[in-house]
Amino acid sequence: MGVNLNSIRIYIRSFLIGLSILLFIIFTHLNESIEVISKIGGLENIKLYTNELIMYKIPLSLISLVYLLCEFLLFKKSGFLMLILMLIVGCKMPLILAFSLYFICQHSLNAWGHLKLKLHINSIPLYKKALPYLIGALSLFLALFIFDLIGFFDLYRLQADGFIFLACISLPHVLLMHLFYKKKVLEN
């Protein structure tokens, strides 16, 4: 069984696109990012390196943006233009809103389209299947909003825990979706 160079190229491109998005959001919100990361156990000392990190703020943000622009120009996918516009708009928002804008408007809508296509299902039946998850997510969001209003917890600590949670579920999510797409391609 030989190694498919095209597959390796796709994986590398996907990794670089994801890394560029992540670096762009983090480095255009560097102070907030440092505040959140410092709340993660064992990373409290990151604040000591703020000045060193600030040196990389503009170069890494620009390199990330230029890479995404090159992807757009080379592959002519209109989704990249929307992604770039969303990231630029997100620069003027707080960190949590910038991440939310990307994950809701780009990542989730893109995944929704893939699910509809691969499962051969329209949006309404898919919404019905997703309704329990939506209700759970909205309930959690409402509870967190209320607890934040009454000062029940440290918002930066909660964001740090939320990012750790996202990081923990990301690898299984990526692997599961890869198997899902691969299975559907083999069936067609």
Secondary structure, 3 states (H helix, E strand, C coil): CCCCHHHHHHHHHHHHHHHHHHHHHHHHCHHHHHHHHCCCCCCHHHHHHHHHHHHHHHHHHHHHHHHHHHHHHHHCCHHHHHHHHHHHHHCCCCHHHHHHHHHHHHHHHHHHHHHHHHHCCCHHHHHHHHHHHHHHHHHHHHHHHHHHHCCCCCHHHHHHHHHHHHHHHHHHHHHHHHHHHHHHHHHC
